[in-house]
Structures are given as structure tokens and as C-alpha cells.
Amino acid sequence: MRKLILLVLILSVQFSFGQYTSEESDERINPLSKLSFKDRLYTGGNVAFNIASDRGIPIYFFETSPFVGYKVDQKFSVGLGAKYIYIGSKQANFKYSVYGGNIFSRYKFTENLFAHAEFEVLRAYNLDPNSTSQNVRATVPMLFAGAGYNYSIGGAVNLQIMLLYDFIDNINSPYQGSYMFTALGPPIIYRVGISIGM
């Protein structure tokens, strides 16, 4: 009987110790493991406004793209975003909008440098000059990957600058006019935005 009691005590001590070290190692591996779902979220986005001129006619450009991310651990996060772009000119009597969403992931190398990958789908327009259905709505996929720089501007608010390469480079991409090296250059875009809590 003493041997049985001793065996039960040894096993319960080992089980308790095993639980303690397991929880402790989980926290050591991922310090965010004790945070609630809400506390692991971060948010942000881009807002852009521009007035361009085409042969003296003003063209207005507006973009908004909010997002929400979830910190899987201290370095890796995933998220969802939405996008709306308006381009128009009252004088030239045209206006159109582009809208859609994306999923993304980020990996922080340091507090300032991170990698970003994103799959985005937008409802844009068919711009293919060889198509018989030009200027009809089209579903346009884009696959971006690149790097970003995160700069703290106070508290949990960060300014982020990213350089991204579009591996699909769809002919109907609404970003073609925004490529860094003109529409005929490589499909590289830059983004400037804000994040809160990343």
C-alpha cells in the first residue's frame, strides 16, 4: 500500500511539474500566448488623394484601404484588408471605381524591418487592347511580395513604407499606372500607410 501511495505521489508531482514547464515553455516560445484574441489584433491602412492633370484637365484620385491583422506570435502575423479606389474628372466626364479585398501575412525581422506577402482580388476594368469587352468589369488577381520599414511615430502608432512586387502582373491591374518605373517597367509598387498596435 505504501508503494502505491508513493507511486501516486511521484506521478502527481511529475504531472504537475510537467504542466508547469509546458506552460512556461509555451510562454517562453510565444509571449503572446496568454493574450486574448482581441489583444493580439492590430489595425491600420492607407488613405491617398491626388489631383493629376491630363492636357490641362484635372483628374481626381482617391484611395482608402483599411486592414486588420492578427499577431500569431511576436514576429509573424496574418490579416485581411479591403480597398476602394475612385478615379474621375468632371471636366472629362468620366469616373470609375475599383473595389475588393486581400489577405496578407507579415514577418518581422526586427522592430523596423518586415517581409510582406499579399493576395489581392479587385473588381476593376478590362484594359486589354486586344479584348472585345474593353472597359467591362473584370476580376483582377494580384500576388504581392516584398519588404517594409516600420517607423514608430508615438505610442502604438507606426508609419509603414513598403516596396512590393506583383508576381501576377495582370494586364487589367489598376496599379499599372502607379508602377515605380512606369507602366512598361517591372510591376513594383510602393505603399505608405499607418498601423496601430503592430
C-alpha angles and dihedrals in degrees: 000000000000090000091053093050090047091050091050091049093049092048094047091048090049091046092050092046090047091053092048095050091044092054090042092051091046088055091045092049094043115016088188093063092098094050120101121247090257093051091055093057125100130181143194143124149181130276119188134178127178140164115209129181127227110188090331095312114119116233118196122214125189129173134177125179118172121184141183124209136193122215107225088183137336093289108027128061139165131200155160130245141185129210138199124179126183123191122176150137125206092199093051090042098231137114135164139170135213123202140171145108146257146207119219145177131205134196120197115215092179135349088277108031126063141162119233130198123180141174112204131182120193134182098229133142135284105255098169107129090207094055124099090213100059117165092017117128113274134184107238123194123201130185113200129187130169147103137290142198120223118204121184112227095180138318112345094338117109134183112221130198119188137185111203134183119211107220093189098047093189114201089233095053110136088212095069092095089052099052110130093235098039127276091291094053129083114304096257120143133178128217132196119193149137130257128189119207100002 
